[in-house]
Amino acid sequence: MKPKNTTNTSTAEHDPRRIKFCTELIVITSNVKEELPPEEVREALDRHFRGDWGDLCKSDREQNEAALEHGDRRFFSAYHTQAGTRFWIITEWDRSITTVLLPADY
C-alpha cells in the first residue's frame, strides 16, 4: 500500500523560502546602483519579501510582523554587503513600492 501524500501545513506556513508579500514596483536609488553589487541587492530583496528583516533589533522585527498582519504600516529591513556597506529596503504600507537605498539617500 502506498502512503498518502500529505502536506504538513504548519511547516509550509513557516517555510523561510516562502514569499510573505509582494510589491507593485521596486525602485533602486542611483547610489545603490553605483555602490552595491547587484547580486547582493537581489539576495537582500529575496530575504525582505520572505520576511527576513536582516539586521534589525527585536522591536523593529516585531513591528514589521505586526505590519504584515494588519497591513497598516510600512516594512523596513537593514542589510550589509559582504564589504560591510549598510543599506535599507523599505516597502510602503500599501505595498505599492519597495525602495532599496543607502542611509545617505534617506
N, C-alpha and C positions, 0 to 999 in steps of 0.2 A: 504494500500500500504506500502510495506517495504522500509525503507530508503536505499539509495545506500551506499555500503561500500566504503568509501573514505579514503584516507590517506593524511594527511597534510604533504607534503614533507618538508616544512620549519622546522616543528617540528622534523621530522625524521632526517634531516640533522644535527641538533644541539642537538641531544639526547646525554646527557653526559654519557650514558651507552654504546654508540656505539664505537667500536674499530676504531681508526683512521689510524693505520698502524700495520703491523706485522713484525716479525723478523725471521731470519732463526735459530738462536741459542741464548740461554740465558746462560750466564756464571755468577756464583756467587763466589766471592772470598772466600778463606778459612776463613778469618777474619769475613766476613758476616755470613758464616755458623756457626761459633763458637759463635758469639756475639749477633746476632739478632734473634728474634722469627720468625720462618718460615711463620706463618700466616700474620705477618706484612709485610714481604718482598713480599709475594704473593699479598696482597692488594695493595702495592705500585706499583708493576708491572702492575696490572689491571688498576690503575689510570694512569700510564705512557702511556700505549697503548691506553687509551681513550683521551689522550691529556690534562690530569690534571697534570700540571708540578710541583705540590707541592709548596714548599717554595722558589719560585724564585721571583726576582724583575720583574717589568713590562717589562723592556728592554729584559731580558733573555727569558721571556714568548713570547714576540713578535718575537724574533729571532727563537725560536722553531716553532712558527706558520709559519714563512716565510720558514723555512727548510721543513716543511710538504708540503707546496705549491710547492716549487721549487725542492725539493729533492737533494739539493747540500750541505747540512751541517748536522752535527750530531744533535741529540736531547739530552738534558740534563735535568734531574729532580732532585730535592732535597727533601728529606722527613725526618721526625723524628719519631722514635719509641715512643710508649707510655712512655717509660722510659727516653726519651729525647736524644737518640743517633741519630746523624745526619748521613744519608747515601745518596748515589747518585745512579742514574741509567742513563747510557749513551748508546744511540743507535747510531751506526756508520752511516754515511751519506748514505751508500748504503743499510742500514737496514740488513746487513748480521749478525751482532752480537749485542746483548744488554748485558751490563755488570752491575751487581749490586756490588757496592763497598763502602767501608768506605773511608773518606777523606785521612786517613793514607795509603791506598792502592794505591793512585794515583801516 
